[in-house]
Amino acid sequence: MNETEESTPSQMTFWEHLQELRVRLVRSALIVVAGFGLTYWQRFRIWDWAQHPFMDVFKTHSIAHAKAVGLPIPTVFEPFAFTSLTEPFFSLMRLSLWAAAFLVAPFLFYQLWAFIRPGLYEKERRLVIPFVLVTSVCFIGGALFAYYNAFKILGDILFKEAMEAGLRTNLHLEDYLDLFIYTVVGTGLMFELPVLVYFLARFRVVTAGWLLKYWRHASIIIVIAAAFLTPGDVIVTTIFFSGILLALYFISVVVAWFAAPKPK
């Protein structure tokens, strides 16, 4: 095989692509199941970690409200409740499953790379380690950003409103996990935008100039996407995530400029 043949993307039939997809999905499912065994074993610790950002805001606002209205300072904080005997079991199982997906995220991104690898040139196939590293860092970094920042902002706004209205906290475990998982996973996926643009630019689907030309249109789409990806009907959180997505969009412009195939 000569150098030209080695640098040419592999030609696969439709059925070969389906077979390859099946293999990658099966391997991904197996590793997630393996990770689930570990995360379910530690499900109560993971639950403590998941409720930590919420509890910090809840305690702060509960104490501040008690001082403001002259009530005794609360010492016990138990905001969560359930109305079905099966709710805690299935909710913690779902949390463990998502935690397993985060735990094995690098392997999942490698399976994604392995699926698209046949369509790449030999030089691009050598980027497997940078691809897995960058996609994992972007995804986990976005999730951590949501964990340490988004919940604080959202919690501060919503709790302030609830406390001033004199409402008592009685949250369902399932509802909170919906909020938690939706925000963390959604933000992690947002942070994958530069990686997506890199491959679109490599395949000449988009260019840096095209992205700059249509940035106003993209801004409208970003605001709509942020409204769906951020839970609740609070405009502040939509604006907050829109700003993050818009920043990622312009970072993607730079990525597209570097990723564009150079003319020979």
N, C-alpha and C positions, 0 to 999 in steps of 0.2 A: 504493500500500500504506500503510495507516494505522499508527499507533504500536502498536496492539494486535497487529496481524498480525506486525509486525517483532519483537515480543518473545516470540512464540509459537514453541516448538520445531518444527522441520520434521517433517512426516509422511512417512516413507519406508516403502515396502513391504519385505517380507522379502527379495525378490530384489535390491532396491536396496541393502539392508544388506550382502548377500553380495558384490555388485559393489564396494561401497565398501571392504569388508574385503579383497577381492582386490587392489585398487589399493594400499592401504596396505601390505599384506604384500609386494607386488612392489617397491614403492619402498624399503621397509626392507631387503629382501634385496639390492637393487642397491647401496645405500649401504654395507652391511656388506661386500659384495664389494670395493667400491672401497677401503674402509678396510683390508681384508685385504691388498690389494696393498702398502700402506705398512707394515703391521705385520709381514708376512712378510719384507719386505726388511730389517727391523730385528729379526728373530726372535732373534738371539743376544744382542742388548742386552736385549731383553724377558726372555729366559731368565735372564740375569744378575740382572735386577731381581726376577724371581719367586723366585729361590733366596736372595736376600739375607737376609730375616728368618730363614730356616732356618739359613743358614751362620753367622750371628752367634751363634745359640744353640749350634750344633754346635761351633764353635771354642771358645767359652767353657767348655763342659762337657768337651771333649776335653783342654784345657789343665789345667783344675781336676782332672780325674781322673788325668792323668799326674803332677801334683805330689803328689796324695794317695797314690799307690801307689809313688812313687819312680822313675817311668819318665822317659826323656828327653822334653823338651817337643817335641811334634810341630810341624813347620814346613810340612808339606804336608797339605792337607785336600781329599780327593776322595771324598766319600761316595756318589756316584751311579754306577750301573752299568746295563747293559742286556743282555738275553739274546737279543734279536732284532734283526737288521740293520735292520728297518723301524721299530723302536720309536722311535728318535730323530726320524726324519723325520715320522711321523704325530703324535707327541707335540708337537713344536714347531709343526706345522701347526695342531693343535687350540689350543695356547696363543695362536698368532697370530690365530686366528678369534675367540676370546674377547676378546683385546686390541682387535681391531677393533670389536667390539660396545661395549666401554667407550669407545672413541675417538669413536664416532658416537652415543653414548647420547642427547645432546640432540635429535638428529634423530629417533631412534626414539621418544622421548617425544612429540615433535611429531606424529608419525604417529598415535600413540595418541590424542592430543588431537583431531586432525582426524577420527578415526573417531567419537568420541563427541560431537563438536561439534554435529551436527544435532539432537541431543536436548536441547540446552541453550537457555536463554533468551538473548536478545541481550546482556543485561548480563553473563551468565556467559561468553559467547563472547569477551568482551574480556579475559579472564584468561589468554589463551594464553601470553603471555610469563612471567607469574608461575608458571603451571603447569609449563612446560618448565624454568624455572630451578629451582623447588623440587624437582621430581622428579629432575632431574639431580644437584642438590646432595645430596639424600638418598641416592640410589643410590651415587654415587661416594664420598660421605662414609662410608657404611656399609662400602664396600669398603676404603677406606683405614684405617678403624678396625680391620677384620679384619687387614689387612696389617701394621699397626704394633703391634697389641696382642694379637690372638687367637693369632697364630703364636708370639709370645714366651711367652705363658702355656702354650699347649699344648706347645711345644717344651721349656720348662723342666721340666715335669712328666714328659714321656715320656723325655727324654734322661737325666734324673737316675735314673730307674728302670733304663734300659738300661745306663748306665755302672756303677751299683752292682752290677748282675748280671754285669758283665764281658763284655758282648756287643760284638761288632764291627759297625760301621755298614757296611751294603751295601744301599743303597736303589735301587729301580727308578725310573727317570725317570717312567714312566707313573703309578706309584703316588703319587709326590710331587705330580704335576700334578693328579691326582684330588683329593688333599687340598687343594691350593692353590686350585683353581678352585671346588671345592664350598664351601669356607669363604668365599672372597671374594664370590662371586656370591650365596650364601645370605644373608650378612650385608647385602649391598647391598639385597636384596629385603626383608629385615626392616625396614630403615630407611624403606621406602615405606609402612609401616603408617599413619602420620598422613595421608598423601595419600589413601590408600584410604578411610579413615574420613571425610575431608572430603567426598568425593563421596557416600558412603553417607548422610551427614547431610544433604547438600543435597537428596537425593532422598527424604528422610524414611524411609530404611530403618532407621537407628539414631538414637538421641539420646544426649546426654551422660548423662541420667538412667538410660537403659537400660544403658549401658556401666558405670556405677557400680554399678548393681543387680546385675549379673552378673559383677563383677570376679573373684570367687572361682572361678567356672566357667572364666572366661578364663585364670586363672592355671594351672589344670590343663592346659588346651589348650596354653598357652604352653610349659610344661615338656615336654610330649610333642613339640611342634614343635621345641623346642631340641634334644631328644635326637636327632631325625632330621637336623636341619640342621647339627649339629656333628659332625665326624668323630671316630672313635675311641670307646672305651668308658670314657672318663675322666669321672667324675661332676663333677669341678671345672669342666670346660668347659661341661657342660650347665647347671650352676648359674650360671655366669658369663653365658652367653647368655640364660638365662631372666631374669636380673636386667635385662639390657639391653632385652629384649622387654617386660618388665613396665613398665619406665620409659617405653618408647615407647607402651605402651597407655594410661598415664595422661596422657601428652602428647596422645594422640589424643582423650581425653575433653575436654580443653580445646579442641582443634581442633573437635570436634563441637559444642561449645557455641557457638563463634563462627560455625560454618558453618550452624547451624540456620536455616531460613527464618523470618524475622520475620513475625508475624501482621499482616495489613493492617488 
